[in-house]
Amino acid sequence: MNKHTRRNILKSAALIAPALAAHKTLFAQNQFTLDGMMHPYPEDWLPEGVRSRFVENVNGLRVHVLEAGFETSGRPALLLLHGFPELAYSWRNVMKPLANAGYHVFAPDVRGYGRTTGWDSHYDTDLTPFRTLNKVRDALGLVYAFGYDSVAAVIGHDAGSPLAAWCAVTRPDVFKAVAMMSAPFSGTPSLPSGYANESKSASLNRSPNVYDDLAALPRPRKHYQRYYQTPNANEDMWHATQGLSNFIRAYYHHKSADWRENLPYRLAGRTADEWAKMPTYYIMDLNMSMAETVAEHMPSAVEISRNSWLSEDALRVYTTEYGRTGFQGGLNGYRMGASGIGRAEIELYAGKTIDQPSMFISGASDWGTYQSPGSFERMQESACTNMQSVHLVDGAGHWVQQEQSEETSRLLLEFLDGLS
């Protein structure tokens, strides 16, 4: 896209912004009760048979939950965990098929997202509540709040995939099976071993820094997760020049099968040269924000009209919710690695494997499968000892449960049927 075309897109966005703002105001009205508490979603936001509600006092949170299969008691339960920048709403089209098969299905807005409250949205907040095992505690508390001792499976997508995996690692008695989607789980961390008789200097060797190497490429680059850790990332996206709705539309399009250049393949290793082969939503240009990055791939009006999985009404739900909260709650999850917060407690599980039944689903056009070279293979060969199936779904990119909800539902039910 040349500068002239980009300028026209931004100009058009500015012209329609007032109308969109008015629509957004009408769409978002009556979100709060008189005492400032969030309302559930309006019924017309959701498919028939899926409801929005709140569960109080879950590890310090008031959790917003979408729920299906609630009409009868005694059903086996399924817990669905979303990723970034998603919401419980991302599961809307798979919940009813799972409920129709006899399950009680619940999907929370996880800590940092949506209508769940009890977390701090500031960049300089205490990050310890966002650590992995505290989010596992959130999930465990929600299961117990619904009156269950266990769930038939925990199912996670994107950032929800490693969270689901850690649920399975830490409490196999509660999370009886696990389905991971789009983000492979490469295993628990390892502790240094066999170095007791080595010299001090030998133990201090440092490997090359791939992030420095990316910045030093002829076309300087950066990893998206490093960008997400910066103070400016939230503002860049929340108040994007092209408008929030257009930012979300472009971000979702760029990572979907609708963007024809998503043709992922295995990378040779975790090096700057190999990483730089991935699209710019993963390996960004060094001096560009994410909003600027995806603006170059904004779908045309024709492409938008052909989109069958992200309607304008669905997009308004995301725009309304992120317009209110911003992205910082979700972004805080990307800061755990650099901060080291929670590292010691997950190392308690060093070498532990997922031994209950597991499966993996991703889009055939999803670079997420390969973005961490070797993880896809380690998940199948060592991290999960009872991997039942792996599926790369045609016609889906990163948002597999939204882009191909019927096929995703079928594959999940096939996996669940095999557990009985």
SVG drawing of the C-alpha trace seen along z (x, -y; Angstrom):
<svg xmlns="http://www.w3.org/2000/svg" viewBox="-33 -14 69 58">
<polyline fill="none" stroke="black" stroke-width="0.4" points="0.0,0.0 1.5,-3.4 1.3,-6.6 -1.4,-8.1 -3.7,-5.1 -3.0,-5.0 -3.8,-8.7 -7.1,-8.2 -8.0,-5.3 -7.2,-7.4 -9.1,-10.4 -12.2,-8.2 -12.0,-6.8 -11.9,-10.3 -15.0,-11.3 -17.1,-8.4 -15.8,-8.6 -18.7,-10.9 -21.3,-8.5 -19.5,-5.5 -19.1,-7.3 -22.9,-8.0 -23.7,-4.4 -21.2,-3.3 -22.9,-5.5 -26.2,-3.9 -24.8,-0.4 -23.0,-0.8 -25.7,-2.6 -27.0,-1.0 -23.8,0.9 -23.8,-0.1 -26.2,0.1 -26.9,-2.9 -24.2,-1.8 -21.6,-1.6 -21.6,2.2 -21.5,3.7 -24.6,5.1 -24.6,8.4 -24.5,8.3 -27.8,7.4 -29.5,10.6 -29.2,9.5 -25.4,9.6 -25.4,13.4 -26.7,16.5 -29.8,18.1 -29.0,20.4 -25.9,18.4 -26.3,16.0 -24.1,13.4 -23.9,13.3 -21.5,12.5 -19.9,14.7 -18.8,12.9 -15.8,13.3 -13.5,15.4 -10.0,14.8 -10.7,11.2 -12.6,10.8 -16.2,10.2 -16.0,12.5 -18.1,11.9 -19.1,15.2 -20.8,16.4 -22.7,19.7 -24.5,22.3 -26.1,25.6 -27.2,24.1 -30.9,25.2 -30.3,28.6 -28.1,29.7 -25.6,32.5 -24.0,32.0 -20.2,32.4 -18.5,29.0 -16.2,27.3 -14.1,24.2 -13.2,22.1 -10.3,19.5 -9.8,16.8 -6.7,15.0 -5.6,11.5 -7.3,9.3 -10.3,11.5 -13.1,11.9 -15.4,14.7 -17.4,13.5 -14.9,15.1 -16.4,18.5 -20.0,17.5 -20.4,19.8 -18.9,23.0 -20.7,22.8 -24.2,23.9 -22.9,26.9 -21.0,28.1 -24.0,27.5 -26.3,29.3 -24.0,32.3 -24.7,32.4 -22.1,30.1 -22.4,27.1 -20.1,24.6 -18.7,21.5 -16.3,18.9 -15.0,16.0 -13.5,12.7 -10.2,13.6 -8.3,11.3 -7.5,8.1 -10.3,8.3 -13.9,7.2 -16.5,7.0 -14.5,8.9 -13.4,6.4 -11.1,6.5 -7.9,5.9 -5.9,2.7 -5.6,1.3 -2.6,-0.9 0.8,-0.2 2.7,-0.8 0.4,1.5 1.6,4.4 2.0,7.2 1.9,10.1 -1.9,10.7 -1.3,11.3 1.2,14.1 0.3,17.4 -0.4,19.4 -2.7,16.7 -4.7,16.9 -4.8,20.7 -6.2,19.9 -8.9,17.7 -9.9,20.6 -9.9,23.1 -12.0,20.7 -14.5,20.3 -14.9,24.1 -15.5,24.4 -17.9,21.4 -20.1,23.3 -20.2,26.2 -17.8,28.6 -15.0,30.7 -13.6,31.1 -14.3,30.2 -14.3,32.6 -11.9,30.4 -10.3,27.0 -10.0,25.4 -7.8,22.4 -7.1,20.3 -4.1,18.0 -2.9,16.7 -5.6,18.9 -3.8,22.0 -0.8,21.9 -3.1,20.9 -5.2,24.0 -2.0,26.1 -0.9,24.8 -4.3,25.6 -3.7,29.2 -0.1,29.3 -0.9,28.0 -4.3,29.6 -4.8,32.8 -7.4,33.9 -9.6,30.9 -8.8,30.4 -9.4,33.9 -8.4,33.1 -7.1,30.1 -7.5,28.7 -5.0,26.1 -5.6,23.9 -3.2,21.8 -0.4,21.6 1.5,24.8 2.6,25.6 6.3,26.5 6.4,27.8 7.3,26.7 10.6,24.9 13.8,26.7 16.1,26.0 19.8,25.8 21.4,29.3 24.7,31.0 26.8,27.9 27.9,28.6 31.5,29.3 31.7,26.8 33.9,23.7 32.1,20.4 33.0,18.9 31.6,21.8 28.2,21.4 28.0,17.7 28.0,18.2 25.3,16.2 23.6,17.1 23.1,14.5 20.2,12.1 17.7,12.6 16.0,9.3 19.2,7.3 19.8,9.3 16.3,8.4 17.0,4.7 20.4,5.1 18.9,6.6 19.2,4.5 15.5,4.0 15.4,3.4 12.6,5.4 11.2,6.2 9.2,9.0 5.5,8.1 5.7,9.4 8.5,7.0 6.4,4.2 3.4,5.3 5.6,4.8 6.2,1.1 4.3,-1.7 3.1,-3.1 1.5,0.1 -1.9,-0.3 -2.3,-3.9 -1.1,-3.2 -3.9,-0.6 -6.7,-2.1 -6.5,-5.5 -5.2,-4.4 -5.2,-7.0 -7.5,-5.0 -10.0,-4.5 -10.4,-1.6 -13.0,0.2 -10.7,0.1 -7.7,1.1 -9.5,4.2 -10.9,5.0 -7.4,4.8 -5.7,6.7 -8.2,9.6 -8.0,9.6 -4.2,9.5 -4.0,12.7 -6.8,14.6 -7.1,16.8 -8.7,13.9 -5.3,12.4 -4.0,14.6 -0.3,14.1 -0.7,16.1 1.1,19.2 2.9,20.5 5.7,23.1 8.2,24.5 11.2,22.2 14.7,23.5 15.3,22.0 14.9,19.1 17.1,16.7 16.5,13.2 16.9,14.2 14.3,17.0 11.9,14.9 12.0,12.1 10.3,14.5 7.0,14.1 4.4,11.4 4.7,8.0 2.0,8.7 4.6,11.0 7.9,9.5 7.2,5.8 9.2,3.1 11.3,1.5 9.9,-2.0 6.2,-1.1 3.3,-0.6 0.9,2.3 -1.8,-0.1 0.4,-1.4 1.5,2.1 -2.0,3.5 -3.3,0.2 -1.3,1.3 -3.4,4.4 -6.9,2.9 -9.4,5.0 -11.3,3.4 -15.0,2.8 -15.5,5.8 -13.4,8.0 -15.3,6.8 -18.6,7.6 -17.4,11.1 -16.4,11.7 -18.8,14.3 -17.1,14.7 -16.7,11.2 -19.9,9.2 -20.2,5.5 -22.3,6.3 -19.7,8.6 -17.0,6.0 -19.0,3.5 -19.0,5.7 -15.2,5.8 -15.0,2.1 -17.4,1.3 -15.7,3.5 -12.1,2.5 -13.2,-1.1 -14.1,-1.1 -11.2,0.9 -8.3,0.4 -5.8,3.2 -3.5,2.8 -5.0,5.6 -4.4,8.1 -0.9,6.6 0.1,7.1 0.1,10.8 2.9,10.4 5.1,8.7 5.6,11.7 8.6,13.1 10.6,9.9 9.7,9.0 10.5,12.5 7.4,12.3 6.0,15.8 9.0,17.5 10.1,19.2 6.7,20.7 6.3,22.2 9.8,23.7 8.3,25.9 6.8,27.9 10.1,28.3 10.0,31.4 6.3,32.2 4.3,33.3 0.6,33.1 -0.4,36.7 -4.2,36.4 -5.8,36.6 -4.8,33.5 -5.4,32.2 -4.3,29.2 -6.3,27.2 -5.0,24.4 -5.8,22.8 -3.9,24.1 -3.1,20.4 -2.1,19.6 1.6,18.6 1.0,19.0 1.6,22.8 5.2,22.1 6.1,18.7 8.1,20.3 10.3,22.8 10.3,26.3 7.3,25.7 4.9,27.5 7.1,30.6 8.0,30.5 4.3,30.3 3.6,33.6 6.9,35.4 7.5,34.6 5.3,31.9 2.1,33.9 2.3,37.7 -1.3,38.4 -1.8,36.3 -4.9,37.6 -4.9,35.5 -3.6,32.5 -5.6,30.6 -4.7,27.7 -8.1,26.5 -8.4,25.3 -10.0,21.9 -8.8,20.6 -6.0,18.4 -5.3,17.4 -9.0,17.1 -9.9,20.7 -12.9,20.9 -14.3,17.8 -13.3,18.3 -14.4,22.0 -16.7,22.4 -18.5,25.4 -15.4,27.4 -13.8,26.4 -17.0,27.5 -16.9,30.8 -13.3,31.5 -13.8,30.6 -16.8,32.9 -14.8,35.7 -12.1,35.3 -14.6,35.2 -16.5,38.2 -13.2,40.2 -12.8,39.5 -15.9,41.4"/>
</svg>
